[in-house]
């Protein structure tokens, strides 16, 4: 490992020493502030250099989003044949030039630097010269503490080793536990934000399953392996997690994936500010739909017989309805109601002759 990554040891140690020389102008050269800020600056420098890979990651995510309908069609067509489904997915990736693993490129690119920093700090903990860190710098780095914990110690180190560096085991474990928890939470929030705001959750694809798995796997990995990381490496990884979280929040807000929740929220913000010009055809279609909805009449309530005959009234109901219409169309006689007119006719009109009684 030392033979393969030897050049990186020199590169990483040289960068740290240069930043340490700069921060020593402000802080004590043996302080945790000078060495800790040197590691943070190393992370920032690496992440700036990785911005082109991050842009490539965004493009890969967009390509994956554009392929969602085709992926869904393949899933529906071969839902009973998982092997054929995987073959068709890989064929689609090859035809469109899309790599579903592109989202892992920044992490993969950082791995050599992460391993190199881990080894540099291990050499410092063991009192060994590494890269461009000579004896005076080695002693200075061993004296550097962050919140009472030396940069080169781990959670699992013995009390005697910790005390030899001028610290207590309690301080070391409290600091490492807090940093491991912060690392895990920041990683989980970053992945969860990606899953809930910047992807279309209506379509399930292998890419989606991969992202969902990483959301739970990475925090567990940090929690398990973090106890074996030196404090300086925890500083490195916590810084890169915070950088990733902020970078992703910026991208999701300013350039979200089309069709995602973040995209709809951005459209609403632009619409509220008057910066979003809608398509005239869409506006006319929306107005027509609203007009049709407003003019739509509610169906009349039907009787039981109408429901049984498919909405047509029965013969008896038709006759009753016709009789009501005839009565309502007759003119009412003057001077009283129809009942009084009939009674007056019986009193004043001609009467029937009585039959003569039999003698």
SULCOR-V944730 format. One record per run of one state. SS is the DSSP state (alpha for helix, beta for strand, coil for the rest). FROM is the first residue (numbers start at 1). TO is the last residue. Records with the same first field share a line. If there is no record, write none. Layout:
SS: FROM-TO, FROM-TO
//
This chain:
coil: 1-5, 24-31, 50-50, 67-67, 78-81, 97-99, 126-129, 131-132, 134-134, 144-144, 147-148, 151-158, 165-168, 198-205, 229-230, 255-260, 273-279, 296-303, 309-314, 330-337, 349-359
alpha: 6-23, 32-49, 51-66, 68-77, 82-96, 100-125, 135-143, 159-164, 169-197, 206-228, 231-254, 261-272, 280-295, 304-308, 315-329, 338-348
beta: 130-130, 133-133, 145-146, 149-150
//
